[in-house]
Amino acid sequence: MTSHLDTIRESYDTVAEDYVTLVRPLFDQEPISRAMLSGFAEQVRGPVADVGCGPGHVTAHLASLGLDVSGVDLSPKMIEIARRQYPYLRFEVGSMTALDVPDGTLSGLVAWWSIFHLPPETLPAVFAEFRRTLVAGGQLLIGFHVGDERLSPETAYGHPVTYDAYLLRPDRIAESLGQSGLEVTARLELAGKKWPQACLLAVAV
């Protein structure tokens, strides 16, 4: 039986090259959401993981803000591209559901629109994994699309895909983070081009 992680991996391996072409320019056009990344960076003093890093452009942006950051992604093709584009940074294939990071060693963790394909019922365990890796006082920044809907696209970035995607309610995400020991300290909501967007900044307590 194919798991949701398998379908995510296979789909992003398929779309990777075109994803880079389409998504990187969008990031450059989002000064307000990048401001959340800047605020996050100012509060972190130590190693940071960018989980679901894709082709590495957000990891590289965080590095430009002075952070000691590495990237993790489920898709080997995405990691191949990230290593090619940013050879001076560290990238590894892995899953945010089981990070290869010792307990309490990260000062910060970013999940930038990378929980989009995780079924909502799996998120409490994922948030608990985030908290496991963070030191007390460590910072989490999470971005996601807002709504209350499961999407099942047949194509994305010009290719067939088999993943599902989920629009999420900020209040529910904040509540789930709190139950995992991550207290929300700042919240930004944006109109977005396709769906509303939210960014939550939280501290490990």
Secondary structure, 3 states (H helix, E strand, C coil): CCCHHHHHHHHHHHHHHHHHHHHHHHHHCCHHHHHHHHHHHHCCCCEEEEECCCCCHHHHHHHHCCCEEEEEECCHHHHHHHHHHCCCCEEEECECCECCCCCCCEEEEEEECCCCCCCHHHHHHHHHHHHHHEEEEEEEEEEEEECCEEECCCEECCEECCCCEEEECHHHHHHHHHHCCEEEEEEEEECCCCCCEEEEEEEEC
